[in-house]
Amino acid sequence: MFDAFDPIVLARIQFAFTVSFHFIFPAFSIGLASYLMVLEGLWLKTGRDLYLDLFRFWIKIFAVAFAMGVVSGIVMSYQFGTNWSVFSDKTGPILGPLMAYEVLTAFFLEAGFLGVVLFGMKKVGKGLHFAATCMVALGTFISAFWILSVNSWMQTPVGYAVNAAGQFVPAAPWIEIVFNPSFPYRLVHTVIAAYLTTALVVGAVGAWHLLKDKGDAHARKMFSMAMWMAALVAPVQIFAGDLHGLNTLEHQPQKVMAMEGHYQSHPDGAPLILFGIPNGKEKRVDYAIELPKASSLILKHDANAPLAGLDTIPDADEPPVWIVFWSFRIMVGIGMLMLALGAWSLLARLRRKLYDWSWLHRAALVMGPSGFVAVIAGWVTTEVGRQPFTVYNLLRTADSASPLAAPAVGASLMAFLLVYFAVFGFGTWYILRLMQKGAQPHEPEITDDAPIRTAGITPGPAQKPEGNP
């Protein structure tokens, strides 16, 4: 069935599918862990049961999302050992310790305190429970720290030497390898994206219930908090993204050339191509809608500054322009919509209509999943823009794969497709059912003897009616 396919292409498709599926859950859990920390902190400070209800509501969703993120992440290690064993061998001396640090710090921190957060509020006391919640939030951030350091080193490798076996080995202090040139920008941009993704989900849940009942206190609080996040953080994210783009121009110019659709060099200022159809054969963007010299103004802060194009790059080193060009525009377009939603919510708040404008609520509901689309589009831009290399300009993707036949890779790809859509499809459906139910007054907490039953989706004979403690 797969004999006619290139095994490297199949391996890339498999990794792209699994890592994209996986990243949906960490992008949500990173932001949600911090949101839980804020909710519990506000409950302890104010004593309002509303915050405790929201905490108990969202902790159930966090538990499911966290579990699915862990399970889907295990597959990454499997693929490094099977489909990408050459890459693992050559980069292991540098990337292996960084991955180990993630397990020894972040994962142990999250797993060690998550049980206390889920089941320990009545057993350890309020103060210690809040400390555990903070540790889980910190753990999710540390996890992002190490994983993004690994990825950033692949984008901007520094501090290495190549030994006789062809392996990359450390040749500089670890601090230089960890804080490689693109890492600070990628960390800030990705973590803010996770916070915005979570805010949009929370806002969508609040909007859904406001459309049914504008007096729902829990929905009002969720919606208000989410819209503050969108209004204040979306502009910061755009600024951080601009800085990240300038850093990418410095260290990975061909990625920016693909993002901008610049097949040709522009010695007197490059246009900003808003839309068009990249034509790789003719080396141009067909039907381009562009703003003259705007790209040079954005990237160089000088409208007449020259910008090199892909005509300065060997064809064998060009990224797939069509994919990078459009994934970048999807990410930026969604970012602009987030900014508009935040501004709209500020206007509604100033007019004291935040809970009354139904069209704002409908817009927030539609924007609910947009954060996930934006982060996936951003990662497609980052990863496909690095091609045809796994380690930028040093190790080609074609030289990183295991010597496997196409049928073997194709069979595992089919297995992943079936299992992922079955298992994680059910998990996603379960989360959506929880969101549809909404937070209730005196929201029941998860108990260690019946964590699913107390989630309150399908009342059983031993469960109290919804809304009762």
C-alpha positions as CSV (number, residue, x, y, z in Angstrom):
1,M,0.0,0.0,0.0
2,F,2.8,2.4,0.9
3,D,5.5,1.0,-1.4
4,A,5.3,4.0,-3.8
5,F,5.8,6.6,-1.1
6,D,9.1,8.1,0.1
7,P,9.7,6.8,3.7
8,I,11.2,10.1,4.8
9,V,8.0,12.0,3.6
10,L,5.9,9.5,5.5
11,A,8.1,9.9,8.6
12,R,7.7,13.7,8.4
13,I,3.9,13.4,8.0
14,Q,3.8,11.1,11.0
15,F,5.8,13.4,13.2
16,A,4.0,16.5,12.0
17,F,0.6,14.9,12.8
18,T,1.6,13.6,16.2
19,V,3.4,16.7,17.4
20,S,0.6,19.0,16.2
21,F,-2.0,16.9,18.0
22,H,0.2,16.8,21.1
23,F,0.9,20.6,21.2
24,I,-2.8,21.4,21.4
25,F,-2.9,20.1,25.0
26,P,0.3,21.7,26.4
27,A,-0.8,25.0,24.8
28,F,-4.0,24.7,26.8
29,S,-2.6,23.3,30.0
30,I,0.2,25.9,30.3
31,G,-2.3,28.8,30.4
32,L,-5.0,26.9,32.3
33,A,-2.6,26.0,35.1
34,S,-1.8,29.7,35.6
35,Y,-5.5,30.5,35.4
36,L,-6.2,28.0,38.2
37,M,-3.5,29.5,40.3
38,V,-5.1,33.0,39.8
39,L,-8.6,31.6,40.7
40,E,-7.5,29.9,43.9
41,G,-5.5,32.9,44.9
42,L,-8.5,35.2,44.4
43,W,-10.6,32.7,46.4
44,L,-8.2,32.8,49.3
45,K,-7.9,36.6,49.2
46,T,-11.6,37.4,48.8
47,G,-13.3,34.4,50.3
48,R,-15.9,34.4,47.5
49,D,-17.2,31.0,46.7
50,L,-17.6,32.0,43.1
51,Y,-13.8,31.7,42.6
52,L,-13.8,28.3,44.3
53,D,-16.6,27.1,42.0
54,L,-14.6,28.2,38.9
55,F,-11.5,26.5,40.2
56,R,-13.3,23.2,40.8
57,F,-14.9,23.5,37.4
58,W,-11.7,24.2,35.4
59,I,-9.5,21.7,37.4
60,K,-11.6,18.9,36.0
61,I,-10.9,20.1,32.5
62,F,-7.2,20.6,33.3
63,A,-6.9,17.1,34.6
64,V,-8.2,15.6,31.3
65,A,-6.2,17.9,29.1
66,F,-3.0,17.3,31.1
67,A,-3.4,13.5,30.9
68,M,-3.9,13.7,27.1
69,G,-0.9,15.9,26.8
70,V,1.3,13.4,28.7
71,V,0.1,10.4,26.7
72,S,0.4,12.1,23.3
73,G,3.9,13.4,24.3
74,I,5.2,9.9,25.0
75,V,4.9,9.1,21.3
76,M,7.5,11.8,20.5
77,S,10.2,9.7,22.3
78,Y,9.0,6.6,20.4
79,Q,9.5,8.4,17.0
80,F,12.9,9.7,17.9
81,G,14.0,6.1,18.5
82,T,12.3,4.6,15.4
83,N,11.9,7.0,12.5
84,W,14.6,9.5,13.5
85,S,17.3,7.4,15.1
86,V,20.1,9.1,13.1
87,F,19.0,12.5,14.3
88,S,18.9,11.2,17.9
89,D,22.4,9.7,17.6
90,K,24.0,12.9,16.1
91,T,22.3,15.4,18.4
92,G,21.9,13.3,21.5
93,P,25.0,14.6,23.3
94,I,23.5,18.1,23.3
95,L,19.7,17.6,23.2
96,G,19.6,14.5,25.4
97,P,20.6,16.3,28.6
98,L,18.1,19.2,27.9
99,M,15.3,16.6,27.5
100,A,16.4,14.9,30.7
101,Y,16.3,18.2,32.6
102,E,12.7,18.7,31.4
103,V,11.7,15.3,32.9
104,L,13.7,15.7,36.1
105,T,12.4,19.2,36.8
106,A,9.1,20.0,35.1
107,F,7.5,16.6,34.8
108,F,8.3,15.5,38.3
109,L,7.1,18.8,39.6
110,E,3.8,18.6,37.8
111,A,3.2,15.0,38.5
112,G,4.2,15.3,42.1
113,F,1.9,18.1,43.0
114,L,-1.0,17.4,40.6
115,G,-2.4,14.7,42.9
116,V,-2.5,17.2,45.8
117,V,-4.2,19.8,43.6
118,L,-6.8,17.3,42.4
119,F,-7.6,15.5,45.6
120,G,-5.9,17.3,48.5
121,M,-7.8,20.5,49.3
122,K,-9.4,19.0,52.4
123,K,-6.3,17.0,53.4
124,V,-3.4,19.4,53.3
125,G,-5.1,22.8,54.1
126,K,-5.7,25.8,52.0
127,G,-2.2,27.3,52.1
128,L,-0.4,24.1,51.2
129,H,-3.0,23.3,48.5
130,F,-2.4,26.8,46.9
131,A,1.3,26.1,47.0
132,A,0.7,22.9,45.2
133,T,-1.3,24.7,42.5
134,C,1.5,27.2,42.1
135,M,4.0,24.3,41.7
136,V,1.9,22.8,39.0
137,A,1.7,26.1,37.2
138,L,5.5,26.6,37.6
139,G,6.0,23.0,36.3
140,T,4.1,23.7,33.1
141,F,6.3,26.8,32.5
142,I,9.5,24.9,33.2
143,S,8.4,22.2,30.8
144,A,7.9,24.8,28.1
145,F,11.3,26.3,29.0
146,W,13.3,23.1,28.3
147,I,11.3,21.9,25.3
148,L,11.6,25.3,23.6
149,S,15.3,25.4,24.4
150,V,15.7,22.1,22.6
151,N,13.7,23.4,19.6
152,S,15.5,26.7,19.5
153,W,18.9,25.1,19.5
154,M,17.8,23.1,16.4
155,Q,16.8,26.5,14.8
156,T,19.9,28.5,15.9
157,P,22.6,26.0,16.9
158,V,25.6,27.4,18.9
159,G,28.2,26.1,21.3
160,Y,28.8,22.8,19.5
161,A,31.6,20.9,18.0
162,V,31.4,17.8,15.8
163,N,33.4,14.7,17.0
164,A,34.9,11.9,14.9
165,A,31.6,10.0,14.9
166,G,29.8,13.0,13.4
167,Q,27.9,13.8,16.6
168,F,27.3,17.3,17.9
169,V,28.9,17.7,21.2
170,P,29.0,20.6,23.7
171,A,32.0,23.0,23.1
172,A,30.8,25.9,25.2
173,P,29.2,26.4,28.6
174,W,25.7,24.9,28.9
175,I,24.2,28.3,29.5
176,E,25.2,29.3,26.0
177,I,23.6,26.3,24.5
178,V,20.4,26.6,26.6
179,F,20.0,30.3,25.9
180,N,20.8,30.1,22.2
181,P,20.1,33.2,20.1
182,S,16.4,32.5,19.2
183,F,15.4,30.9,22.6
184,P,14.3,34.0,24.6
185,Y,12.1,35.2,21.7
186,R,10.6,31.8,21.1
187,L,9.9,31.2,24.8
188,V,8.1,34.6,25.3
189,H,6.1,34.3,22.1
190,T,5.0,30.7,22.8
191,V,4.1,31.1,26.4
192,I,2.0,34.2,25.7
193,A,0.3,32.3,22.9
194,A,-0.6,29.6,25.4
195,Y,-2.1,32.2,27.7
196,L,-4.1,33.8,24.9
197,T,-5.3,30.3,23.8
198,T,-6.6,29.5,27.2
199,A,-8.2,33.0,27.6
200,L,-10.1,32.5,24.4
201,V,-11.3,29.1,25.5
202,V,-12.4,30.5,28.9
203,G,-14.0,33.4,27.1
204,A,-15.9,31.2,24.7
205,V,-17.3,29.1,27.6
206,G,-18.4,32.2,29.4
207,A,-19.9,33.6,26.2
208,W,-21.8,30.3,25.6
209,H,-23.5,30.5,29.0
210,L,-24.1,34.3,28.7
211,L,-26.0,33.7,25.5
212,K,-28.3,31.4,27.5
213,D,-28.4,33.5,30.7
214,K,-26.9,37.0,30.9
215,G,-27.3,36.8,34.7
216,D,-25.1,33.7,35.2
217,A,-22.5,35.0,37.7
218,H,-20.0,32.3,36.9
219,A,-20.2,33.0,33.1
220,R,-19.9,36.7,33.7
221,K,-16.7,36.3,35.7
222,M,-15.1,33.9,33.2
223,F,-16.0,36.2,30.3
224,S,-14.7,39.3,32.1
225,M,-11.4,37.8,33.0
226,A,-10.9,36.3,29.6
227,M,-11.6,39.6,27.8
228,W,-9.2,41.5,30.1
229,M,-6.5,38.9,29.0
230,A,-7.4,39.4,25.3
231,A,-7.4,43.2,25.5
232,L,-4.2,43.5,27.4
233,V,-2.1,40.6,26.2
234,A,-2.9,40.5,22.5
235,P,-1.0,43.8,21.8
236,V,2.0,42.4,23.8
237,Q,1.9,39.3,21.7
238,I,2.0,41.2,18.5
239,F,5.0,43.2,19.8
240,A,6.8,40.0,20.9
241,G,6.0,38.4,17.5
242,D,7.6,41.4,15.8
243,L,10.8,41.0,17.9
244,H,10.8,37.3,17.2
245,G,10.5,38.0,13.4
246,L,13.5,40.4,13.5
247,N,15.5,37.7,15.4
248,T,14.5,35.2,12.7
249,L,15.6,37.6,9.9
250,E,19.0,37.8,11.5
251,H,19.6,34.1,12.1
252,Q,17.3,32.3,9.6
253,P,16.9,34.7,6.6
254,Q,15.5,32.1,4.2
255,K,12.6,31.4,6.6
256,V,11.6,35.0,6.5
257,M,12.0,35.1,2.7
258,A,9.5,32.2,2.5
259,M,7.2,33.9,5.0
260,E,7.2,37.1,3.0
261,G,7.0,35.4,-0.4
262,H,10.2,37.2,-1.5
263,Y,11.5,35.0,-4.4
264,Q,13.5,38.0,-5.7
265,S,15.8,40.4,-3.9
266,H,14.7,44.0,-3.5
267,P,17.6,46.4,-3.4
268,D,15.5,49.5,-3.0
269,G,12.9,48.3,-0.5
270,A,10.7,45.2,-0.4
271,P,6.9,45.2,-0.7
272,L,4.7,43.6,1.9
273,I,2.7,40.9,0.1
274,L,-0.6,40.6,1.9
275,F,-2.1,37.8,-0.2
276,G,-1.2,35.9,-3.3
277,I,-0.4,32.4,-4.6
278,P,3.3,31.4,-4.4
279,N,4.5,30.0,-7.7
280,G,7.6,27.9,-7.1
281,K,8.2,27.1,-10.7
282,E,8.2,30.7,-11.9
283,K,9.7,32.0,-8.7
284,R,7.1,34.6,-8.1
285,V,3.8,35.2,-6.2
286,D,0.9,35.3,-8.6
287,Y,-2.0,37.7,-8.1
288,A,-0.1,39.4,-5.3
289,I,-1.8,42.2,-3.3
290,E,1.0,44.2,-1.8
291,L,2.0,47.4,-0.1
292,P,5.1,48.9,-1.7
293,K,8.2,48.9,0.5
294,A,6.2,48.0,3.7
295,S,8.2,44.8,4.3
296,S,11.5,46.7,4.5
297,L,9.8,49.3,6.8
298,I,8.6,46.5,9.1
299,L,11.8,44.3,9.1
300,K,14.4,47.0,8.7
301,H,12.5,50.1,10.0
302,D,13.6,51.7,6.7
303,A,11.3,51.8,3.7
304,N,14.3,51.8,1.3
305,A,16.4,49.2,3.0
306,P,17.4,46.3,0.7
307,L,16.1,42.8,1.5
308,A,17.6,39.7,0.0
309,G,15.3,37.1,-1.7
310,L,15.3,33.4,-2.3
311,D,17.3,34.0,-5.5
312,T,20.3,34.3,-3.1
313,I,19.6,30.8,-1.7
314,P,20.4,27.5,-3.5
315,D,17.2,25.8,-4.6
316,A,18.1,22.7,-2.6
317,D,18.1,24.9,0.6
318,E,14.8,26.6,0.0
319,P,11.9,26.0,2.5
320,P,8.5,25.0,1.0
321,V,7.4,28.5,0.3
322,W,3.7,27.8,-0.2
323,I,3.2,26.2,3.2
324,V,5.3,28.8,5.1
325,F,3.7,31.7,3.3
326,W,0.1,30.7,4.2
327,S,0.7,29.4,7.7
328,F,2.3,32.7,8.6
329,R,-0.7,34.6,7.3
330,I,-3.1,32.4,9.2
331,M,-1.2,33.0,12.4
332,V,-1.0,36.8,11.9
333,G,-4.6,37.0,10.7
334,I,-5.8,35.3,13.9
335,G,-3.6,37.6,15.9
336,M,-5.3,40.6,14.4
337,L,-8.7,39.1,15.2
338,M,-7.7,38.6,18.8
339,L,-6.6,42.2,19.0
340,A,-10.0,43.3,17.5
341,L,-11.9,41.1,20.0
342,G,-10.0,42.6,22.9
343,A,-10.7,46.2,21.6
344,W,-14.4,45.4,21.2
345,S,-14.6,44.1,24.7
346,L,-12.9,47.2,26.0
347,L,-15.5,49.3,24.2
348,A,-18.3,47.2,25.7
349,R,-16.8,47.5,29.1
350,L,-16.5,51.2,28.9
351,R,-20.2,51.4,27.9
352,R,-21.1,48.9,30.7
353,K,-22.4,46.5,28.1
354,L,-19.9,43.7,28.5
355,Y,-22.6,41.2,29.5
356,D,-25.3,42.6,27.2
357,W,-23.8,42.7,23.7
358,S,-24.9,39.3,22.2
359,W,-22.8,39.8,19.1
360,L,-19.7,40.3,21.2
361,H,-20.5,37.0,22.9
362,R,-21.1,35.3,19.6
363,A,-17.7,36.6,18.3
364,A,-16.0,35.3,21.5
365,L,-17.6,31.9,21.0
366,V,-16.5,31.7,17.4
367,M,-13.0,32.7,18.5
368,G,-12.8,30.0,21.1
369,P,-10.7,27.5,19.1
370,S,-8.8,30.1,17.2
371,G,-5.9,30.1,19.6
372,F,-5.2,26.5,18.8
373,V,-5.3,27.2,15.1
374,A,-2.9,30.1,15.6
375,V,-0.3,28.1,17.6
376,I,-0.4,25.2,15.1
377,A,0.0,27.7,12.2
378,G,2.9,29.3,14.1
379,W,4.6,26.0,14.6
380,V,4.1,25.0,11.0
381,T,5.8,28.3,10.1
382,T,8.7,27.6,12.4
383,E,9.3,24.0,11.6
384,V,8.6,23.9,7.8
385,G,10.5,27.2,7.5
386,R,13.6,25.4,8.9
387,Q,13.4,22.8,6.1
388,P,15.2,21.1,4.5
389,F,17.2,20.9,7.7
390,T,16.6,19.4,11.2
391,V,19.5,21.3,12.6
392,Y,19.5,24.5,10.7
393,N,22.2,24.6,7.9
394,L,24.0,21.7,9.6
395,L,22.0,18.5,9.4
396,R,19.6,17.8,6.6
397,T,16.2,16.1,7.2
398,A,17.1,13.5,4.5
399,D,20.2,12.6,6.5
400,S,18.3,12.4,9.9
401,A,15.9,9.6,9.2
402,S,16.2,5.9,10.1
403,P,16.8,3.4,7.3
404,L,13.2,2.2,7.3
405,A,11.1,1.0,4.4
406,A,7.9,2.9,3.5
407,P,5.5,0.2,4.5
408,A,6.8,0.1,8.0
409,V,6.5,3.9,8.5
410,G,3.1,3.9,6.7
411,A,1.7,1.2,8.9
412,S,2.7,3.0,12.1
413,L,1.3,6.3,10.6
414,M,-2.1,4.6,10.0
415,A,-2.1,3.2,13.5
416,F,-1.4,6.6,15.0
417,L,-4.2,8.2,13.0
418,L,-6.8,5.6,14.1
419,V,-5.7,5.6,17.8
420,Y,-5.4,9.4,18.1
421,F,-8.7,10.2,16.6
422,A,-10.4,7.5,18.7
423,V,-8.8,8.1,22.1
424,F,-8.2,11.8,21.9
425,G,-11.4,12.4,20.1
426,F,-13.3,10.9,23.0
427,G,-11.2,13.0,25.4
428,T,-12.0,16.2,23.5
429,W,-15.7,15.3,23.5
430,Y,-15.5,14.8,27.2
431,I,-14.0,18.2,27.8
432,L,-16.6,19.8,25.6
433,R,-19.3,18.2,27.6
434,L,-17.8,19.6,30.8
435,M,-17.7,23.0,29.2
436,Q,-21.3,22.8,28.0
437,K,-22.4,21.9,31.5
438,G,-20.7,25.0,32.9
439,A,-19.7,26.0,36.5
440,Q,-22.4,25.6,39.1
441,P,-23.0,27.1,42.5
442,H,-21.3,24.9,45.1
443,E,-19.4,23.1,42.3
444,P,-18.5,19.6,43.5
445,E,-14.8,18.9,43.7
446,I,-13.0,15.8,42.3
447,T,-12.7,13.1,44.9
448,D,-10.1,10.4,44.9
449,D,-12.7,7.6,45.2
450,A,-14.8,8.7,42.2
451,P,-13.0,11.3,40.0
452,I,-15.2,10.8,36.9
453,R,-18.5,10.5,38.7
454,T,-18.0,13.8,40.5
455,A,-17.2,15.5,37.2
456,G,-21.0,15.9,37.0
457,I,-21.6,14.9,33.4
458,T,-23.9,11.9,33.7
459,P,-25.5,11.6,37.1
460,G,-25.6,8.1,38.4
461,P,-27.6,6.5,41.1
462,A,-25.0,7.4,43.8
463,Q,-24.5,11.0,42.6
464,K,-26.4,14.0,43.9
465,P,-28.3,16.3,41.6
466,E,-26.3,18.9,39.7
467,G,-25.7,22.1,41.6
468,N,-25.6,20.4,45.0
469,P,-22.4,20.1,47.0
